[in-house]
Amino acid sequence: MTQTQVKQILASTLNLGPRADALTLSSPLLGAIPELDSMAVVGIITALEEHFGFTVYDDEISAESFETLGNLVAFVERKLNG
């Protein structure tokens, strides 16, 4: 469930269109999706905060969290589980 929601947020924020359908948990994000730059990361974090109702603090954000879709989903699940 979380994976689907995170994928939808990525697709919407980055305007990936049908390319988003091919994303799996092992799909690389940073460096692999040209639309995913530093400004897009801020937009994705904001969208995740609004959608899931949590707050992401600056010291929680790392490149590792955006390395793959699976890492990003794991980050969101950690936030949701406190």
C-alpha positions, 0 to 999 in steps of 0.5 A: 500500500505504502509503495503504491502511494509513494510511487504515485507521489513520485509520478505526480511530483516529477510528471513521470507519466507512464514511466512510473509504471515500470518503477519497482522497489529496486529501481534507482531514483537519484541519478537515474531519473533526470527530473529528480534534482534537488528542487524535486526532492524538496517537492517530493518531501513536501508531498509526502508530508502532506499526504501521510501527515508527518514532518520530515526534519532536515537531519532526516534527509539523506541521499540514501533515502532517495537511492531507490524506490525501496529506500524511499518507501522504507523511509516513509514507513519508518516515519509512519511507525514513529 
